[in-house]
């Protein structure tokens, strides 16, 4: 069987490669898809937020959207350290 060159190799070695037309979605469709994916931020009152902060403490198990489950390791005014499986992160 004779080996065939790829488009990548042809471009790499300067051979002309016929370009395939790229299908571009209509702008309105693309914008609507982006808007649909975006979540609106949740808002809570100052009183509810303060109550939430009062409930937090060292040893509390929390869930992070990106890092998963973690445990609060340390808290200082304005800063918190959470121990996740992949390491400790500060917020």
LUMROTOR-72499 format. One record per atom (N, C-alpha, C, CB): x negated, y negated, z. Coordinates in steps of 0.001 Angstrom, whole numbers, plus 500000, padded with zeros to 6 digits. Glycine has a CB too. Layout:
% residues N
XYZ;...
//
This chain:
% residues 91
499162501169500000;500000500000500000;499113498763500000;500955500005501209;499411497848499109;498630496620498975;499055495606500043;498799496017497557;498084495063500810;498455494080501841;498957492789501198;497249493779502766;499950492186501832;500499490931501341;500045489800502264;502055490995501256;499786488663501668;499393487525502497;500644486840503031;498516486524501695;500495486195504164;501615485480504764;501568484013504345;501589485609506310;502697483319504544;502748481886504255;501714481141505096;504162481326504522;501559481572506338;500592480930507235;499183481036506661;500646481566508641;498793482254506226;497444482454505676;497264481675504375;497177483953505433;498308481675503537;498210480927502293;497988479443502568;499470481128501449;498711478892503535;498517477482503881;497137477258504477;499598477014504863;496701478192505315;495409478079505977;494272478041504967;495208479234506945;494360478871503918;493288478949502932;493513478042501731;493134480364502466;494507477160501809;494692476154500779;495451476618499553;493391475655500363;496064477781499606;496882478226498479;498222477516498550;497071479776498486;498784477242497398;500079476566497374;501174477556497746;500354475943495980;502008477133498637;503121477961499087;504406477222498764;503021478284500615;505347477906498113;506614477216497862;507320476948499187;507524478051496915;507683475710499380;508351475333500628;509809475737500569;508224473818500892;510277476307501662;511671476694501761;512453475499502279;511855477937502686;513618475225501679;514393474084502170;514860474319503598;515598473821501259;514784473275504376;515170473355505784;516595472854505940;514202472538506679;517407473630506612;518789473221506822;518857472331508053;519722474452506975;519314471112507865;519401470154508957;520870469968509311;518735468794508576;521226470186510578;522624470011510962;523017468547510887;522870470554512373;524296468312510680;524794466944510639;524550466290511987;526300466906510273;524235465017511968;523873464291513181;524962464370514237;523581462843512856;526188464182513872;527275464191514841;527360465538515554;528603463871514155;527183466611514810;527231467941515409;526097468127516410;527161469020514325;524887467728516041;523732467872516923;523897467047518191;522457467462516198;524390465832518059;524579464960519220;525634465544520149;524982463538518776;526723466046519589;527778466643520407;527280467878521153;528975467011519536;526429468674520511;525876469851521179;524992469434522349;525075470713520185;524200468378522181;523349467895523266;524180467379524430;522418466797522764;525247466636524122;526105466099525170;526788467217525935;527146465153524579;527180468272525254;527871469388525898;526939470123526857;528419470360524843;525643470210526535;524686470930527368;524341470168528643;523423471209526583;524375468841528580;524001468006529712;525032468098530818;523830466560529276;524599468333532024;525503468351533170;525528466970533806;525074469427534206;526676466581534248;526795465312534949;526272465477536371;528264464814534953;525504464514536875;525006464625538245;526159464586539240;524005463499538549;525997465354540309;527015465381541351;526784464214542289;526996466725542124;527855463548542669;527726462436543597;528452462778544893;528285461129542979;527845462369546003;528464462566547312;528359461264548088;527790463743548094;529188461135549093;529176459910549889;527921459867550771;530457459814550759;527608458689551278;526460458531552170;526636459359553441;526260457052552529;527855459424553946;528127460198555161;527896461684554907;529573459957555648;528383462182553766;528200463594553424;526723463914553213;529003463951552162;526000462979552597;524571463175552373;523817463235553694;524010462055551495;524136462355554615;523480462354555923;523784463643556680;523925461137556750;525024464120556600;525399465387557236;524573466534556642;526923465664557058;524427466515555328;523620467526554642;522182467503555155;523646467298553117;521591466311555254;520210466189555741;520077466673557179;519736464737555638;521089466384558012;521047466811559409;521072468330559545;522213466208560173;521650469022558568;521739470483558607;520430471159558199;522860470956557702;519577470431557486;518304470999557037;517321471063558184;517717470179555885;516485472076558167;515448472204559174;514464473276558761;516049472523560543;513337473330559440;512331474345559154;512965475718559341;511078474176560070;512760476590558358;513319477937558405;514617478083557634;513545478336559820;515201476975557175;516437477035556405;516143477593555018;517096475637556305;516953478548554577;516803479123553247;517555478237552261;517329480598553199;516874477873551170;517461477009550147;517307477670548780;516796475600550156;518098477210547822;518042477713546451;517687476560545528;519394478367546029;516616476711544747;516187475691543787;516522476173542387;514660475389543920;516951475269541535;517376475610540183;516253476268539379;517865474364539463;515031475791539527;513905476299538735;513102477374539480;512984475148538350;512831477167540773;511925478040541512;512627479178542249;511144477229542491;513950479132542333;514687480206542996;514804479970544494;514013481542542737;514902481083545230;515106481007546678;513804480668547395;515672482332547211;513915479805548405;512753479411549184;513148479088550610;512058478217548547;512157478889551450;512375478577552865;511672477260553181;511851479732553793;512375476371553883;511778475098554270;510644475375555250;512841474140554898;509432474965554880;508255475224555695;507899474047556590;507083475563554813;508134472821556090;507762471627556859;508583470451556365;506236471322556737;508887469543557292;509632468327556924;508999467133557613;511143468447557310;508855466047556851;508440464757557380;509399463743556797;506934464418557031;509380462539557311;510277461515556793;510012461298555297;510103460187557578;511005461591554488;510894461381553051;510197462483552279;510191460132552809;509732463547552924;509024464611552223;509380465958552847;507493464376552264;509466466977551977;509809468324552434;508937469332551686;511331468627552212;508482470359552363;507699471422551750;508528472701551819;506307471600552461;508684473339550664;509464474564550589;508571475680550074;510709474385549680;508566476804550788;507769477969550405;508600478856549483;507294478765551661;508141478986548241;508765479865547263;507869481070547057;509022479128545921;508364482055546343;507594483262546095;506278482946545384;508414484248545270;506299481964544472;505101481629543718;504227480567544374;505488481171542365;504586480103545553;503780479111546257;504635478030546883;502779478488545318;503999477163547657;504701476086548335;504751474855547453;504033475759549670;505919474233547393;506127473026546592;506576471901547518;507177473271545457;506160470678547195;506597469531547995;507562468691547174;505384468674548462;508552468143547858;509574467310547215;509751466044548015;510922468065547084;
//
